[in-house]
Amino acid sequence: MTDTHLSNHDQMADCLQGLRVIDLTRNLPGPFATRLLADLGADVLKIEPKQGDPARVFGELFAALNHGKTTEKHDFHDPEAIEAIKAHLKEADLMLDSFRPGVLAEMGLDTKTLHVINPKLVMVSITGYGIAGSYAKEGVYLESAEPKNSSQINHNWSDKAGHDINFMAMSGVLDQLKTAQGEQAMPNVQFADLAGGSDTAVIALLAAVFAAQRTGKGRHIAISMTHSLYNHMVMPKVTGKLISRFSGDNSNSASNSASNNTSSTAPMPQHGFLGGALPCYRLYQTADQRHMAVGSLELKFWQGLCEVLELPALKDVHWQLGIMPNRPESQIATKTMAEKFASQTLEHWQGVFAATDVCVTPVLNLQEAKAHPLFAHQDEYQATSGWQQIS
């Protein structure tokens, strides 16, 4: 039998063998991206400034992000150090950075210079807000020619500093994280850094490396964490009108008049299609103030849930049967479900739903998740791969 740890962490480690990566990034988004590349077998050289990556002060975080990488430290203001970096880049397939636009050019590591010494080099820059304005028009950041869509990019945010909370806020994602009472929630997971930055960067860079291998030509790609996160809001963008039709009015709609003096058709997040409007897809509080996550979106799962909870009268109260959230039957179903779940503890409901298949799960805290059999194969850094090789 194949070792579980080996199947998740090592069997995919031959996929990117031979890929040479120069990592100039720091903190979280870039190092997590190159950590993923290293897990897939890439040879990653992390080059830090003399004072080191700021993430080093967090100890375990730095180790989790950077183990298995070769590390060098250089003074980025020293011409000799820049030449040493160029020597590495001459033989590399890929370079990642997380500087603000214009910094690479100031260092002498601009696209034009590096493509002279290595035409196949793929450069990926992880930015907060993307590039626009003078960086796009004057070619300071990318090539001497303008990006193909530069005429459509006219914001003045390229130079602005920011962190995950800012990118989430500007993308509209943060506003989607509301409690059932409509209060703003403060996330403890860095969605912009990781989904908008790391994961998007990996997708783009692997595509670009594949193209470079076929064409012999590299390219320079700018990743905008804010724009990528905005792109992830597929459901909120398209379901607003649907929910408005359900309710028959826009009484719950948010206004964005501060930005363009128009009203949004999207309901408040807690009233969205998958944000709590449906009794079959929402969180229910238990007797001990914990929560069960009900994801019984399809009719078969909802009817199975009703059977488990011995609530047969609710089996036909479902959106697929035309019972929309604004209907009294739907509102009664939500109230009845809430009362049922509130009658017992989380532990009780875990036992009830352990042997069922109706898309109902406990909301685990981090310690409970760590101890759950789902994550028994985590490594010494409390990490698990998001992929498994089947054959």
Residue pairs with C-beta under 8 A, 6 or more apart in sequence:
2 11
4 376
4 377
5 377
5 379
7 388
7 389
8 377
8 384
8 385
8 387
8 388
9 39
9 379
9 385
11 389
12 39
12 40
12 41
12 385
12 387
12 389
13 39
13 40
13 41
14 41
15 40
15 41
16 37
16 40
16 41
16 42
17 41
17 42
18 43
19 37
19 41
19 42
19 43
19 93
19 94
19 209
20 42
20 43
20 45
20 91
20 92
20 93
20 94
21 34
21 37
21 38
21 42
21 43
21 44
21 45
21 92
21 93
21 94
21 95
21 96
22 45
22 47
22 85
22 88
22 89
22 92
22 94
22 95
22 96
23 30
23 31
23 34
23 44
23 45
23 46
23 47
23 69
23 95
23 96
24 30
24 47
24 85
24 95
24 96
24 97
24 98
24 99
25 31
25 33
25 34
25 96
25 97
25 98
25 126
26 48
26 49
26 53
26 54
26 55
26 98
27 53
27 54
27 55
27 98
28 55
28 65
28 164
28 190
28 193
28 194
28 197
28 198
29 98
29 126
29 193
29 194
29 197
29 198
29 201
29 225
30 96
30 97
30 98
30 126
30 197
30 198
30 201
31 46
31 53
31 55
31 65
31 66
32 65
32 193
32 194
32 197
32 198
33 96
33 126
33 197
33 198
33 199
33 201
33 202
33 205
34 42
34 44
34 46
34 69
34 96
35 64
35 65
35 66
35 69
36 198
36 202
37 44
37 202
38 44
38 68
38 69
39 385
43 70
44 68
44 69
44 70
45 69
45 70
45 71
45 72
45 88
45 92
46 53
46 66
46 69
46 70
46 71
46 72
47 71
47 72
47 73
47 74
47 85
47 88
48 71
48 72
48 73
48 74
49 73
49 74
49 75
49 76
50 73
50 74
50 75
52 73
53 62
53 66
55 61
55 62
55 65
55 66
56 62
60 381
63 381
64 381
64 382
64 383
67 381
74 81
74 82
74 84
74 85
75 81
76 82
76 107
79 108
82 107
82 108
82 109
85 109
86 108
86 109
86 114
86 117
89 95
89 109
89 114
89 117
89 118
89 121
90 117
90 118
91 118
92 118
92 121
93 120
93 121
93 122
93 209
93 212
94 121
94 122
94 123
94 124
94 205
94 209
95 109
95 114
95 121
95 122
95 123
95 124
96 123
96 124
96 125
96 126
96 201
96 205
97 103
97 104
97 109
97 123
97 124
97 125
97 126
98 125
98 126
98 127
99 125
100 127
100 158
100 159
100 161
101 125
101 127
101 131
101 135
101 140
101 141
101 158
101 159
101 222
102 135
102 140
102 141
102 159
104 110
104 111
104 125
104 141
105 140
105 141
110 140
111 123
111 142
111 143
111 220
112 143
112 144
114 121
114 123
115 121
115 218
118 218
119 216
119 217
119 218
120 212
120 213
120 216
120 217
120 218
121 212
121 218
122 205
122 208
122 209
122 212
122 218
122 219
122 220
122 221
123 218
123 219
123 220
123 221
124 201
124 204
124 205
124 208
124 220
124 221
124 223
125 141
125 220
125 221
125 222
125 223
126 197
126 198
126 201
126 223
126 225
127 158
127 222
127 223
127 224
127 225
128 157
128 160
128 161
128 162
128 166
128 167
128 224
128 225
128 226
129 155
129 157
129 158
129 160
129 162
129 167
129 170
129 224
129 225
129 226
129 227
130 153
130 155
130 157
130 158
130 222
130 224
130 226
130 227
131 141
131 142
131 147
131 153
131 158
131 222
131 224
132 150
132 153
132 154
132 155
132 156
132 157
132 158
133 154
133 155
133 156
133 158
134 140
135 141
135 142
135 158
136 142
136 146
136 147
136 150
136 153
137 146
137 150
139 145
139 146
141 158
141 222
142 220
142 222
143 220
147 153
157 226
162 170
162 226
163 193
164 190
164 191
164 192
164 193
164 225
165 174
167 192
167 193
167 196
167 225
167 226
167 229
168 174
168 187
168 191
168 192
168 229
169 175
170 226
171 192
171 196
171 226
171 227
171 229
171 230
171 233
172 230
172 233
172 236
173 191
173 192
173 229
173 230
173 232
173 233
174 184
174 187
175 184
175 254
175 269
176 233
176 236
176 269
176 272
176 275
177 184
177 185
177 187
177 269
178 184
178 185
178 268
178 269
178 270
178 275
179 185
179 270
180 270
180 276
180 283
181 270
182 268
182 270
191 229
192 225
192 226
192 229
193 225
195 228
195 229
195 232
196 223
196 224
196 225
196 226
196 227
196 228
196 229
196 232
197 223
197 225
197 228
200 223
200 225
200 228
201 223
204 221
204 223
205 221
208 218
208 219
208 221
211 217
211 219
212 218
212 219
235 272
235 273
235 274
236 266
236 269
236 272
236 275
237 266
239 266
239 272
239 273
239 274
240 253
240 264
240 265
240 266
240 267
240 272
241 265
242 273
243 266
243 267
243 271
243 272
243 273
243 277
243 325
244 250
244 253
244 265
244 267
246 277
246 324
246 325
246 326
247 267
247 271
247 324
247 325
247 326
248 326
250 263
250 265
250 267
252 267
252 268
252 271
253 263
253 264
253 265
253 266
253 267
253 268
254 264
254 266
254 267
254 268
255 263
255 264
256 262
256 263
256 264
257 263
266 272
267 275
267 277
269 275
270 276
271 277
271 325
274 281
274 297
276 282
276 283
277 325
278 297
278 319
278 325
278 330
279 314
279 317
279 330
279 333
279 334
279 337
280 294
280 296
280 297
280 301
280 302
280 305
280 318
280 319
281 294
281 295
281 296
281 297
282 294
282 334
283 291
283 292
283 293
283 294
283 363
284 291
284 292
284 294
284 337
284 338
284 340
284 341
284 342
285 291
285 338
285 341
285 342
286 292
286 341
286 342
286 344
286 345
286 346
286 348
286 349
287 342
287 343
287 344
287 345
287 348
288 345
288 346
288 347
290 345
290 346
290 362
290 363
291 346
291 362
291 363
292 341
292 346
292 349
292 353
292 360
292 361
292 362
292 363
293 360
293 361
293 362
293 363
294 305
294 337
294 359
294 360
295 301
295 359
295 360
295 361
296 302
296 304
296 305
296 358
296 359
296 360
297 359
298 320
299 318
299 320
299 321
301 358
301 359
302 315
302 318
302 358
303 315
303 318
304 356
304 357
304 358
305 358
305 359
305 360
306 312
306 314
306 315
307 315
308 352
308 353
308 356
308 358
308 360
309 337
309 340
311 336
311 337
311 340
314 333
314 336
314 337
316 323
317 323
317 329
317 330
317 332
317 333
319 325
319 330
323 329
323 330
323 333
324 330
325 331
341 349
344 352
346 362
346 363
349 360
349 362
350 362
353 360
353 361
353 362
362 368
364 372
369 375
370 378
370 382
375 384
377 384
378 384
